[in-house]
Amino acid sequence: MTGIAHLGDAKALGRIGLKTMSWFLIASFLSLALGLLTVNLLEPGAGLNLPLPEESAPSSGVASAPPGFAQFIVHTFPDSMVGAMASNAMARL
């Protein structure tokens, strides 16, 4: 922040901002491409052969329908942070 504040020239700030965004986008693209390439080559989890649960299995307790707007607002602002963590309030949405 101090370096940008002491820069003074708007043109130089624009060039630095453009270079910064370019580096960020290039690094993000390269890391995404490397991750996709690695996953497609190594196929992690391919040999696990995990069985699917039966249709008659009990439900996990997660609501299958999305919450309404009012319920979303109520759960967005809990009474207390500790109470929301203790009751796992976000998992019910």
Secondary structure as UniProt FT lines:
FT   HELIX           2..5
FT   TURN            6..7
FT   HELIX           10..42
FT   TURN            44..47
FT   TURN            55..56
FT   HELIX           69..76
FT   HELIX           81..86
FT   TURN            87..88
FT   HELIX           89..92
//
